[in-house]
Amino acid sequence: MKRLLLILAAAAALPAAAQEPVKIGLVTALSGQSARAGEALTRGLQVAIDEINAKGGVRIGNQQGRKLELLRRDDESIPAKGVIAARELYFKEKVAVLFGGLDSPVALAIVPIANENKLPFMDPWAAGTPITKNGAKDNYVFRVSAVDEIVDKAMLQYSQKTFNAKNCGMILVNNPWGESNEKGLRAALAEKGVKAAGIEKFEANDIDVVPQLSRLKAAGADCLFLVGNVGPSSQVVKSLDRMGWMPPIVSHWGPAGGRFTELAGPSAKHVHFVQTYSFFGNQSAVGAKVLKALMAKYPDIKGPGDVTPAVGVANAYDAMMLTAMAIEKAGSTDGKAIRDGYYKIDRYDGLIKAYTKPFSAEQHDALNEHDYVWAQFIDNQIVPVGMKQ
Amino acid sequence: MIGSALVSGLGLGSMYGLLALGFYVTYAVSSTVNFAQGSSMMLGAVFTYTFAVRLGWPFAPAAVLALLLCALYGLLVEVLAVRPFARRGSNAWLMATVALGIIADNSVLFTFGKEPRGLALPWAAGATEVLGLHVSLLQLAIPAVGLALAAALHEFSRRTRLGKAMLAVVQNADAARLMGINVPLAIMAAYAVSAVFAGVAGIMIAPLFNVHSDMGTVFGLKAFAVAILGGITSAWGVMLAGLLFGLVESLTTALLGSAYTQIVTFTLVIVALALMPNGLFGRAELKKV
């Protein structure tokens, strides 16, 4: 009997070993205020994984293709929970690559685990500069998303080019994210030899931002740099409305995270914010393919307006495709081999752009200021600036 | 710049004052307060949003029902979190009211949702020019409503039977009881009035702010500072302290910059209380032994 069981077990194990899927982990907020964004990341990854699996999976060395499998964990936007989930996925589930960190604090908490254990970590959302520029000698953290310090440069560039602004003022939420962008914006301004009209902070729970904005107005600001999540951003817009002052507003992507038009009122459309992708307008072949796949898989997606937040889907899709290429280049699921695999990617015609040598030992961010698109809310949809009135 | 800061300060200040009046009303009658006054304010906004936006009712009945529910919540606070403790001479109502507020906030979080929602009032969105300042009608309405309610409270306590009964309880609860005044009823009425004031503040602020479960937390704390600053024993003092607090806050931001706002306002609160321990307008309480 014992022998029979052993034979059975061996027989069961053999084909399983040959086709054992490569596990991909995702740690993100799946509940709470950012749940929608976590779902967008999931969808982007899943559509990419389905596409790869339909073609037979990833080919590692001489083996036949191995399917990819996605494992998700909820971090509830809490760094400690993100760390527990990351450990579980890395060490128990043995994921080849961990995706995650919707929130910068969560991503920053996972970075040391990845670097110390030489396990690849891919960030498809959180924009905090030190996530990829983490100072580690041996860096295993990659990103396909916006980066604060590059967004700040792009915000300045956009204000000058589009609005011919000469004297912008900063209105920043008083938290580490606002602080990180204050640093970035100061550096961007210094690089061009200009100064800010003023730098004002406000609390996320402030009801009236008029006093801060009045200071910027009195200082002669001809445009505003806005950094804040959707709620605080809407407080700024409503305060501007009450003042009867509506200078051009160039914003980080905070407003994209919620019902901005409902919260900020009709003036929401005056805020131009950064995005990495939009499914509106003429789509590339990849864009059309991804949109079609999304509509086929998720019944609630009936058009480009329902892919929201689009940046989550687009970043996750490209990051997964690049990761699959890195695994194939690595020829194994070993962490260090995959890390070096990312460096060996030559070209990938992706959703956001055509990537040429996206990663190197010095460059762990695949996107830069040329890859951003500027968007605004028209009614309840995020559309590229100027596309709809 | 100073003009618009004054308008902002008066608007917010009168709402601090209104919330602080809620502290005053219950403290005067029973020497207890609902520490989670911010939750009553949040409930006013959340109920109004639910009736006016989700159920599509006209604004007036939505606001009236929301305020009635606030009054009911005030009664609950008194019956569940204050009376059982105060009756035994315990100070545990301090913690019990905070706990009930946390329960209210979290119940709203689960039922209303975590996403902040916007309550737009079309009639309040209009703006006008006053002395060359661009001012929204709501910003003018807020201090007017705040002062009108303070005046109404004054009249109520002077002219109505229940108001007079409450005043009698304030002066001497034991004597009032001997005169046949229903003291528990007067205290319950005070808690209902207190919650209604907070609810009105919530409804007035909602269009300027967002509706979400913890919208009242910081506001409630500041209102308590205002109540203490005004001297919690004087109604008009509390209201004036609210206006003062709002003005100092917005003028500090406008003149010195937002980095200094909290430091300056709360330093002033400490200094004021160090110099005048009973608050700006309060009377020292006599303790007869």
Interface residues (C-beta under 8 A of the other chain):
Chain A: G32 Q33 N174 E200 K201 F202 E203 N205 I207 D208 V210 P211 Q212 S214 R215 K217 A218 V230 G231 S234 Q235 K238 D241 R242 M243 G244 W245 G258 R259 E262 L263 A264 G265
Chain B: M1 S4 A5 V7 S8 G11 L12 K114 E115 P116 R117 G118 A120 A125 A127 H134 V135 S136 Q139 I205 L208 F209 N210 H212 D214 M215 T217 V218 F219 S250 L251 T253 A254 G257 S258 A259
